Amino acid sequence: MRRIVIAALSGGLFGAGLLVSGMTDTTKVQGWLDIFGAWDPTLAFVLGGAILPMLLAWNMTTRRAESLAGTPFPAKPDPRLGHNLVIGSVLFGAGWGLVGLCPGPAIASLSWGGTGGVTFLLAMIAGMLVAQPIRVQIDRLATI
């Protein structure tokens, strides 16, 4: 039960942060990417505001054996950049730039109604379903 409460509070805080910062508005994200036009730097402040608390949180995990939910912390990721990370990042960034939404704001924007958010969500779910088979093929090609 504690884990569900913490997840709900965390999700609510994340959603409220997206709403307050304006990151559910696709024109904000597209303005950040429009460096030769009407560039909007506010996304940099949102990202910076997210990095600082995360640095503190990761620092606190080094002194704890488990999370507040009672689960162990995941192992630190491998610092090497593999083809999966690079290809996935390029695809994520391309989708983000084309639509102006990443998964968190896309889900939050569903509350506004309209077909844009639903279309994005369906496309995101389809991408999640095909990701693993595609990754297997990419891994197979990388070993050749």
N, CA, C and O of each residue as an XYZ file, in Angstrom:
576
protein
N       0.829     -1.199      0.000
C       0.000      0.000      0.000
C       0.874      1.263      0.000
O       0.581      2.246     -0.681
N       1.965      1.201      0.794
C       2.859      2.353      0.881
C       3.432      2.689     -0.503
O       3.566      3.860     -0.860
N       3.763      1.658     -1.268
C       4.325      1.866     -2.597
C       3.316      2.566     -3.512
O       3.698      3.444     -4.287
N       2.056      2.198     -3.437
C       1.018      2.814     -4.267
C       0.836      4.282     -3.894
O       0.687      5.135     -4.769
N       0.850      4.573     -2.604
C       0.696      5.958     -2.147
C       1.870      6.805     -2.621
O       1.675      7.919     -3.106
N       3.085      6.286     -2.485
C       4.272      7.024     -2.925
C       4.240      7.232     -4.438
O       4.584      8.309     -4.925
N       3.828      6.204     -5.184
C       3.731      6.334     -6.638
C       2.684      7.384     -7.019
O       2.919      8.185     -7.924
N       1.553      7.390     -6.353
C       0.500      8.367     -6.650
C       0.965      9.786     -6.323
O       0.724     10.713     -7.097
N       1.620      9.953     -5.195
C       2.134     11.278     -4.824
C       3.217     11.736     -5.799
O       3.240     12.900     -6.201
N       4.104     10.831     -6.174
C       5.170     11.180     -7.122
C       4.602     11.544     -8.482
O       5.018     12.531     -9.088
N       3.644     10.743     -8.967
C       3.015     11.031    -10.248
C       2.250     12.340    -10.222
O       2.292     13.109    -11.182
N       1.554     12.594     -9.128
C       0.831     13.856     -8.998
C       1.771     15.053     -8.969
O       1.493     16.080     -9.587
N       2.888     14.921     -8.248
C       3.876     15.997     -8.197
C       4.495     16.229     -9.574
O       4.688     17.371     -9.991
N       4.804     15.139    -10.274
C       5.366     15.242    -11.623
C       4.375     15.929    -12.565
O       4.747     16.841    -13.303
N       3.121     15.491    -12.538
C       2.097     16.089    -13.386
C       1.868     17.555    -13.066
O       1.704     18.374    -13.970
N       1.855     17.889    -11.782
C       1.680     19.290    -11.391
C       2.858     20.130    -11.877
O       2.677     21.262    -12.324
N       4.055     19.576    -11.790
C       5.235     20.284    -12.292
C       5.157     20.523    -13.789
O       5.512     21.598    -14.273
N       4.688     19.511    -14.528
C       4.522     19.684    -15.972
C       3.494     20.769    -16.280
O       3.685     21.584    -17.182
N       2.412     20.766    -15.522
C       1.345     21.733    -15.755
C       1.807     23.151    -15.412
O       1.607     24.077    -16.198
N       2.421     23.319    -14.247
C       2.864     24.639    -13.809
C       3.950     25.196    -14.733
O       3.961     26.390    -15.032
N       4.859     24.332    -15.184
C       5.954     24.787    -16.042
C       5.520     25.021    -17.480
O       6.274     25.592    -18.267
N       4.317     24.590    -17.832
C       3.821     24.786    -19.186
C       4.296     23.730    -20.168
O       4.128     23.901    -21.376
N       4.885     22.645    -19.685
C       5.445     21.630    -20.573
C       4.391     20.723    -21.197
O       4.735     19.864    -22.009
N       3.141     20.885    -20.849
C       2.080     20.152    -21.548
C       1.617     20.914    -22.790
O       0.774     20.429    -23.545
N       2.166     22.092    -22.993
C       1.854     22.911    -24.165
C       2.896     22.615    -25.245
O       4.077     22.920    -25.076
N       2.458     22.025    -26.341
C       3.402     21.624    -27.393
C       4.163     22.808    -27.985
O       5.280     22.635    -28.473
N       3.587     23.989    -27.952
C       4.291     25.145    -28.526
C       5.515     25.519    -27.689
O       6.468     26.087    -28.222
N       5.508     25.210    -26.385
C       6.681     25.459    -25.541
C       7.847     24.588    -25.985
O       8.969     25.068    -26.147
N       7.571     23.309    -26.178
C       8.623     22.376    -26.577
C       9.098     22.702    -27.992
O      10.301     22.718    -28.252
N       8.177     22.958    -28.890
C       8.570     23.293    -30.257
C       9.318     24.621    -30.308
O      10.190     24.804    -31.157
N       8.991     25.545    -29.414
C       9.724     26.803    -29.326
C      11.156     26.592    -28.873
O      12.055     27.305    -29.318
N      11.381     25.628    -27.999
C      12.736     25.287    -27.559
C      13.557     24.752    -28.732
O      14.748     25.042    -28.844
N      12.922     23.977    -29.597
C      13.628     23.366    -30.721
C      13.799     24.316    -31.900
O      14.586     24.031    -32.802
N      13.089     25.424    -31.915
C      13.147     26.379    -33.024
C      14.265     27.395    -32.769
O      13.998     28.559    -32.471
N      15.517     26.945    -32.890
C      16.645     27.811    -32.531
C      16.891     28.933    -33.535
O      17.548     29.918    -33.199
N      16.382     28.810    -34.752
C      16.571     29.855    -35.755
C      15.335     30.730    -35.935
O      15.306     31.594    -36.811
N      14.327     30.512    -35.117
C      13.095     31.292    -35.234
C      12.739     31.915    -33.893
O      13.540     32.640    -33.302
N      11.545     31.632    -33.423
C      11.050     32.174    -32.153
C      11.491     31.254    -31.011
O      10.664     30.577    -30.402
N      12.793     31.234    -30.724
C      13.351     30.330    -29.720
C      12.833     30.677    -28.331
O      12.802     31.846    -27.947
N      12.427     29.660    -27.582
C      11.898     29.816    -26.227
C      12.773     29.015    -25.267
O      12.697     27.786    -25.271
N      13.604     29.666    -24.439
C      14.544     28.953    -23.579
C      13.950     28.398    -22.288
O      14.699     27.866    -21.469
N      12.657     28.494    -22.072
C      12.092     28.093    -20.780
C      12.292     26.611    -20.475
O      12.364     26.236    -19.305
N      12.383     25.766    -21.490
C      12.602     24.339    -21.253
C      13.933     24.101    -20.554
O      14.041     23.186    -19.738
N      14.940     24.899    -20.854
C      16.245     24.757    -20.201
C      16.106     24.978    -18.692
O      16.755     24.285    -17.908
N      15.279     25.921    -18.283
C      15.073     26.168    -16.856
C      14.316     25.022    -16.190
O      14.588     24.674    -15.041
N      13.374     24.444    -16.912
C      12.648     23.292    -16.377
C      13.607     22.107    -16.205
O      13.592     21.430    -15.177
N      14.436     21.868    -17.220
C      15.406     20.777    -17.134
C      16.394     21.022    -16.005
O      16.704     20.108    -15.241
N      16.888     22.245    -15.894
C      17.808     22.576    -14.800
C      17.148     22.412    -13.441
O      17.779     21.958    -12.486
N      15.888     22.781    -13.358
C      15.151     22.623    -12.107
C      14.915     21.166    -11.748
O      14.708     20.846    -10.578
N      14.943     20.285    -12.729
C      14.781     18.853    -12.467
C      16.109     18.197    -12.101
O      16.138     17.257    -11.307
N      17.190     18.680    -12.668
C      18.501     18.068    -12.431
C      18.968     18.282    -10.992
O      19.502     17.359    -10.376
N      18.778     19.468    -10.457
C      19.272     19.749     -9.104
C      18.655     18.847     -8.028
O      19.398     18.270     -7.234
N      17.326     18.703     -7.973
C      16.773     17.786     -6.971
C      17.188     16.330     -7.215
O      17.348     15.557     -6.270
N      17.360     15.967     -8.487
C      17.768     14.592     -8.786
C      19.184     14.315     -8.306
O      19.471     13.216     -7.830
N      20.074     15.299     -8.426
C      21.430     15.135     -7.896
C      21.393     14.879     -6.390
O      22.102     14.013     -5.878
N      20.567     15.634     -5.700
C      20.435     15.435     -4.253
C      19.846     14.061     -3.937
O      20.299     13.383     -3.015
N      18.842     13.658     -4.702
C      18.209     12.359     -4.456
C      19.187     11.214     -4.690
O      19.249     10.286     -3.883
N      19.954     11.262     -5.785
C      20.929     10.197     -6.044
C      22.004     10.180     -4.975
O      22.481      9.113     -4.589
N      22.390     11.355     -4.493
C      23.378     11.422     -3.415
C      22.839     10.766     -2.145
O      23.582     10.094     -1.430
N      21.562     10.957     -1.867
C      20.953     10.355     -0.675
C      20.870      8.832     -0.791
O      20.918      8.139      0.224
N      20.745      8.305     -2.002
C      20.629      6.855     -2.163
C      21.909      6.121     -1.797
O      21.875      4.932     -1.479
N      23.037      6.819     -1.838
C      24.294      6.155     -1.488
C      24.356      5.833      0.008
O      25.148      4.993      0.434
N      23.531      6.493      0.787
C      23.516      6.262      2.240
C      22.350      5.407      2.711
O      22.189      5.178      3.909
N      21.536      4.934      1.771
C      20.365      4.125      2.126
C      20.438      2.772      1.439
O      20.994      2.653      0.348
N      19.882      1.764      2.070
C      19.864      0.428      1.476
C      18.631      0.224      0.592
O      18.666     -0.555     -0.360
N      17.553      0.923      0.909
C      16.324      0.749      0.136
C      15.563      2.066      0.052
O      15.839      3.010      0.792
N      14.595      2.109     -0.870
C      13.797      3.315     -1.086
C      12.755      3.472      0.019
O      12.592      2.591      0.863
N      12.054      4.603      0.001
C      10.977      4.820      0.965
C       9.853      3.801      0.790
O       9.118      3.506      1.733
N       9.728      3.267     -0.426
C       8.708      2.254     -0.691
C       9.135      0.874     -0.204
O       8.348     -0.071     -0.265
N      10.370      0.745      0.277
C      10.844     -0.529      0.787
C      11.496     -1.424     -0.251
O      11.777     -2.588      0.031
N      11.741     -0.906     -1.438
C      12.377     -1.704     -2.488
C      13.839     -1.295     -2.629
O      14.186     -0.144     -2.363
N      14.698     -2.222     -3.043
C      16.111     -1.859     -3.215
C      16.295     -0.910     -4.401
O      15.522     -0.937     -5.359
N      17.315     -0.086     -4.318
C      17.617      0.815     -5.427
C      18.222      0.013     -6.574
O      18.933     -0.965     -6.338
N      17.947      0.416     -7.812
C      18.547     -0.303     -8.942
C      20.054     -0.073     -8.993
O      20.566      0.914     -8.465
N      20.746     -0.998     -9.636
C      22.189     -0.848     -9.797
C      22.472      0.331    -10.721
O      21.641      0.690    -11.555
N      23.645      0.925    -10.567
C      24.015      2.036    -11.445
C      24.163      1.509    -12.868
O      24.694      0.419    -13.080
N      23.696      2.280    -13.835
C      23.783      1.812    -15.223
C      25.221      1.817    -15.727
O      26.087      2.510    -15.192
N      25.447      1.036    -16.754
C      26.751      0.975    -17.403
C      27.024      2.324    -18.059
O      26.181      2.801    -18.820
N      28.154      2.953    -17.800
C      28.405      4.283    -18.354
C      28.741      4.286    -19.844
O      28.802      5.351    -20.458
N      28.959      3.122    -20.428
C      29.287      3.070    -21.852
C      28.048      3.353    -22.706
O      26.933      2.969    -22.353
N      28.266      4.022    -23.818
C      27.179      4.301    -24.749
C      27.128      3.174    -25.769
O      28.061      2.986    -26.550
N      26.037      2.430    -25.756
C      25.859      1.354    -26.718
C      24.952      1.786    -27.855
O      24.347      2.857    -27.810
N      24.862      0.945    -28.874
C      24.020      1.279    -30.029
C      22.547      1.386    -29.646
O      21.816      2.186    -30.230
N      22.104      0.593    -28.675
C      20.698      0.665    -28.262
C      20.361      2.033    -27.672
O      19.303      2.594    -27.959
N      21.257      2.564    -26.852
C      21.018      3.875    -26.240
C      21.024      4.974    -27.298
O      20.171      5.862    -27.276
N      21.963      4.919    -28.207
C      22.061      5.956    -29.239
C      20.849      5.919    -30.170
O      20.244      6.958    -30.435
N      20.493      4.741    -30.667
C      19.349      4.626    -31.580
C      18.051      5.015    -30.874
O      17.225      5.732    -31.437
N      17.876      4.544    -29.649
C      16.675      4.890    -28.892
C      16.573      6.378    -28.616
O      15.489      6.954    -28.698
N      17.699      7.007    -28.288
C      17.695      8.446    -28.024
C      17.350      9.244    -29.271
O      16.611     10.226    -29.203
N      17.889      8.818    -30.415
C      17.587      9.507    -31.675
C      16.101      9.386    -32.007
O      15.467     10.369    -32.392
N      15.547      8.187    -31.857
C      14.125      7.992    -32.148
C      13.246      8.792    -31.186
O      12.279      9.427    -31.606
N      13.585      8.759    -29.890
C      12.824      9.517    -28.901
C      12.882     11.009    -29.220
O      11.856     11.690    -29.215
N      14.083     11.513    -29.499
C      14.237     12.933    -29.800
C      13.520     13.346    -31.067
O      12.947     14.434    -31.133
N      13.544     12.487    -32.075
C      12.843     12.803    -33.329
C      11.337     12.878    -33.097
O      10.673     13.791    -33.585
N      10.805     11.920    -32.354
C       9.373     11.953    -32.052
C       9.004     13.149    -31.208
O       7.970     13.779    -31.431
N       9.841     13.463    -30.243
C       9.612     14.606    -29.370
C       9.619     15.896    -30.180
O       8.768     16.765    -29.984
N      10.580     16.018    -31.088
C      10.668     17.228    -31.898
C       9.526     17.368    -32.887
O       9.041     18.474    -33.126
N       9.092     16.252    -33.466
C       8.004     16.308    -34.449
C       6.670     16.664    -33.819
O       5.888     17.427    -34.386
N       6.412     16.105    -32.636
C       5.100     16.275    -32.009
C       5.109     17.368    -30.948
O       4.098     18.037    -30.737
N       6.242     17.553    -30.283
C       6.321     18.543    -29.219
C       5.920     17.980    -27.867
O       5.724     18.737    -26.916
N       5.796     16.661    -27.768
C       5.432     16.024    -26.510
C       6.346     14.838    -26.245
O       6.756     14.138    -27.170
N       6.660     14.621    -24.981
C       7.282     13.365    -24.582
C       6.226     12.625    -23.752
O       5.171     13.194    -23.473
N       6.477     11.382    -23.354
C       5.405     10.581    -22.741
C       4.697     11.216    -21.542
O       3.470     11.144    -21.461
N       5.412     11.822    -20.629
C       4.758     12.415    -19.454
C       3.766     13.499    -19.818
O       2.592     13.395    -19.461
N       4.200     14.541    -20.520
C       3.258     15.578    -20.933
C       2.163     15.068    -21.855
O       1.046     15.587    -21.830
N       2.463     14.057    -22.671
C       1.427     13.510    -23.568
C       0.284     12.916    -22.760
O      -0.885     13.139    -23.073
N       0.617     12.172    -21.735
C      -0.429     11.583    -20.888
C      -1.185     12.676    -20.144
O      -2.407     12.613    -20.010
N      -0.450     13.682    -19.659
C      -1.109     14.797    -18.964
C      -2.033     15.561    -19.899
O      -3.078     16.049    -19.469
N      -1.662     15.673    -21.181
C      -2.484     16.433    -22.126
C      -3.769     15.711    -22.509
O      -4.650     16.316    -23.120
N      -3.896     14.433    -22.163
C      -5.137     13.715    -22.453
C      -6.337     14.349    -21.760
O      -7.467     14.240    -22.236
N      -6.087     15.006    -20.640
C      -7.189     15.619    -19.897
C      -7.794     16.806    -20.640
O      -8.890     17.242    -20.291
N      -7.123     17.333    -21.639
C      -7.644     18.461    -22.403
C      -8.661     18.034    -23.437
O      -9.413     18.859    -23.956
N      -8.686     16.751    -23.736
C      -9.590     16.283    -24.787
C      -8.947     16.450    -26.151
O      -7.782     16.833    -26.254
N      -9.678     16.174    -27.158
C      -9.141     16.280    -28.509
C      -8.487     14.979    -28.950
O      -8.250     14.079    -28.145
N      -8.206     14.902    -30.227
C      -7.663     13.667    -30.779
C      -6.144     13.637    -30.804
O      -5.559     12.559    -30.913
N      -5.491     14.779    -30.709
C      -4.029     14.823    -30.790
C      -3.344     13.996    -29.724
O      -2.454     13.202    -30.028
N      -3.752     14.173    -28.472
C      -3.149     13.418    -27.376
C      -3.438     11.934    -27.464
O      -2.569     11.111    -27.177
N      -4.657     11.585    -27.860
C      -5.031     10.173    -27.996
C      -4.235      9.530    -29.123
O      -3.757      8.405    -28.983
N      -4.091     10.235    -30.234
C      -3.308      9.714    -31.358
C      -1.867      9.473    -30.934
O      -1.289      8.430    -31.241
N      -1.286     10.444    -30.225
C       0.090     10.292    -29.757
C       0.205      9.106    -28.812
O       1.141      8.314    -28.921
N      -0.739      8.977    -27.883
C      -0.695      7.879    -26.921
C      -0.777      6.527    -27.630
O      -0.042      5.603    -27.284
N      -1.660      6.407    -28.612
C      -1.764      5.150    -29.364
C      -0.477      4.851    -30.127
O      -0.032      3.705    -30.174
N       0.117      5.878    -30.722
C       1.383      5.686    -31.438
C       2.495      5.303    -30.464
O       3.351      4.481    -30.792
N       2.487      5.890    -29.275
C       3.494      5.559    -28.269
C       3.346      4.105    -27.817
O       4.345      3.401    -27.664
N       2.132      3.660    -27.606
C       1.897      2.264    -27.209
C       2.334      1.320    -28.327
O       2.940      0.281    -28.063
N       2.031      1.676    -29.568
C       2.471      0.851    -30.699
C       3.997      0.777    -30.739
O       4.560     -0.290    -30.986
N       4.659      1.891    -30.502
C       6.122      1.907    -30.464
C       6.675      1.028    -29.355
O       7.686      0.350    -29.538
N       6.014      1.038    -28.209
C       6.450      0.181    -27.104
C       6.293     -1.297    -27.453
O       7.118     -2.126    -27.068
N       5.235     -1.614    -28.181
C       4.987     -3.014    -28.551
C       6.001     -3.530    -29.568
O       6.387     -4.698    -29.520
N       6.433     -2.671    -30.482
C       7.381     -3.130    -31.505
C       8.837     -2.922    -31.105
O       9.739     -3.390    -31.801
N       9.079     -2.231    -30.000
C      10.457     -1.920    -29.598
C      11.294     -3.171    -29.346
O      12.423     -3.261    -29.830
N      10.772     -4.121    -28.610
C      11.555     -5.311    -28.278
C      11.899     -6.151    -29.509
O      13.058     -6.537    -29.661
N      10.941     -6.452    -30.396
C      11.327     -7.195    -31.608
C      12.352     -6.444    -32.464
O      13.252     -7.061    -33.035
N      12.223     -5.143    -32.555
C      13.188     -4.356    -33.329
C      14.556     -4.384    -32.651
O      15.586     -4.469    -33.320
N      14.560     -4.313    -31.332
C      15.835     -4.351    -30.605
C      16.545     -5.681    -30.834
O      17.765     -5.705    -30.991
N      15.815     -6.767    -30.856
C      16.411     -8.078    -31.127
C      17.071     -8.074    -32.501
O      18.179     -8.587    -32.659
N      16.397     -7.499    -33.495
C      16.958     -7.438    -34.849
C      18.212     -6.555    -34.888
O      19.197     -6.906    -35.539
N      18.178     -5.422    -34.201
C      19.338     -4.525    -34.172
C      20.513     -5.213    -33.486
O      21.646     -5.120    -33.956
N      20.250     -5.903    -32.377
C      21.319     -6.630    -31.684
C      21.907     -7.706    -32.584
O      23.119     -7.917    -32.596
N      21.055     -8.382    -33.334
C      21.524     -9.429    -34.238
C      22.414     -8.821    -35.323
O      23.456     -9.388    -35.653
N      22.018     -7.677    -35.880
C      22.820     -7.016    -36.900
C      24.137     -6.494    -36.336
O      25.148     -6.479    -37.037
N      24.132     -6.069    -35.087
C      25.344     -5.515    -34.471
C      26.404     -6.583    -34.253
O      27.589     -6.260    -34.175
N      26.012     -7.835    -34.154
C      26.981     -8.913    -33.925
C      27.534     -9.462    -35.224
O      28.473    -10.257    -35.211
N      26.966     -9.049    -36.344
C      27.428     -9.576    -37.644
C      28.705     -8.874    -38.061
O      29.255     -9.171    -39.122
